[in-house]
Amino acid sequence: MNPFAKITNKKKLTSTKKLSLLFVVIKKKKVDYYIDLIEDFGVNLQMSMIGNGTTKSAIFSDEIGSKSVILSIVSEDNIKKIMSELDRKFEEVKDGKGVAWTVPLTSVMGVTFFNFLSNNVSSII
């Protein structure tokens, strides 16, 4: 019998929680509001950056740099709740229109980092 048979037959470890990267594009002056809103869903890591639109017209030159892009790591089980709340706020908040989408993450290096991103605090401490 092959002494390495047990090693090759081991199952691949997978997590029960899957993570996604949430992109939210909004007006720059609303970035703090939306970061706080997303944080209420247990999101531990967010980053915002200034974005430019796609227009080249001089008519809209005051709009250049007026957008912000928020990147957030979210748990897959919260995506529907977050997207629903964002959709509601895009309609209700004055000058709060925006666009949001998610991209699934296929891997994260490090168990501690993954637990932090998953808001699994009890595993970190």
C-alpha positions in Angstrom: 0.0 0.0 0.0 1.2 3.5 -0.8 2.2 5.4 2.3 1.1 8.7 0.7 -2.4 7.4 -0.2 -3.9 9.1 2.8 -2.4 12.5 1.8 -3.7 12.3 -1.7 -7.2 11.2 -0.7 -7.8 14.2 1.7 -10.7 16.5 0.8 -10.0 20.0 -0.1 -10.8 22.4 2.7 -13.6 24.9 1.8 -15.3 27.6 3.8 -19.0 27.7 4.5 -18.9 31.5 4.2 -18.2 32.9 0.7 -17.1 36.4 0.2 -17.7 38.9 -2.6 -16.2 42.3 -3.6 -19.0 45.0 -3.6 -18.5 48.0 -5.9 -20.6 51.1 -5.3 -20.3 54.2 -7.5 -21.9 57.3 -6.1 -21.5 61.1 -5.9 -18.3 62.0 -4.0 -20.3 64.0 -1.4 -22.3 60.9 -0.4 -19.4 58.6 0.2 -19.4 58.8 4.0 -23.2 58.1 4.1 -22.9 55.0 2.0 -19.8 53.7 3.8 -21.7 53.9 7.1 -24.7 52.3 5.6 -22.7 49.3 4.3 -20.8 49.0 7.6 -24.1 48.4 9.4 -24.2 45.0 7.7 -21.0 43.8 9.5 -18.5 44.8 6.7 -15.0 45.0 8.2 -13.0 46.2 5.2 -14.0 49.1 2.9 -12.0 51.5 0.7 -13.1 54.5 -1.3 -11.5 56.3 -4.1 -12.3 59.2 -6.4 -13.6 58.3 -9.9 -14.1 60.0 -13.2 -17.1 59.6 -15.5 -16.8 58.6 -19.1 -17.9 62.0 -20.6 -15.4 64.0 -22.6 -17.7 67.0 -23.1 -16.6 70.4 -21.7 -20.2 71.0 -20.6 -19.7 68.4 -17.9 -16.2 69.4 -16.9 -17.3 70.3 -13.4 -18.4 66.7 -13.0 -14.8 65.3 -13.4 -13.7 63.8 -10.2 -17.2 64.1 -8.7 -17.7 60.4 -8.3 -16.5 58.0 -5.6 -16.0 54.2 -5.9 -16.5 52.3 -2.7 -15.0 48.8 -2.5 -16.2 46.5 0.3 -15.7 42.9 1.1 -19.1 41.4 2.0 -20.3 38.0 3.0 -22.4 36.2 0.4 -25.3 35.8 2.8 -25.6 39.6 3.2 -25.5 40.5 -0.5 -29.2 40.5 -1.1 -29.9 42.6 2.0 -27.2 45.1 1.2 -28.2 45.4 -2.5 -31.9 45.8 -1.5 -31.0 48.6 1.0 -28.7 50.3 -1.5 -31.4 50.2 -4.1 -33.9 51.7 -1.7 -31.4 54.5 -0.7 -30.5 55.2 -4.3 -34.2 56.1 -4.8 -34.9 57.9 -1.4 -31.8 59.9 -0.7 -31.5 63.3 -2.4 -28.6 63.2 -4.9 -28.0 59.7 -3.7 -28.3 57.8 -7.0 -25.6 55.2 -7.7 -24.7 51.9 -9.2 -23.7 48.8 -7.3 -22.6 45.3 -8.3 -20.6 42.4 -6.7 -17.9 40.0 -7.9 -17.3 36.7 -6.1 -13.9 36.2 -4.5 -12.5 32.7 -5.2 -9.7 32.7 -2.6 -8.2 34.6 0.3 -4.8 33.9 1.7 -4.6 33.3 5.4 -7.2 32.0 7.9 -7.0 35.0 10.2 -7.4 37.4 7.4 -10.4 35.4 6.0 -12.0 35.3 9.5 -11.5 39.1 9.7 -13.2 39.7 6.3 -16.0 37.3 7.2 -16.6 39.2 10.5 -15.9 36.0 12.4 -14.3 37.8 15.3 -14.5 34.9 17.8 -12.0 33.0 15.6 -9.5 35.8 15.5 -9.2 36.5 19.2 
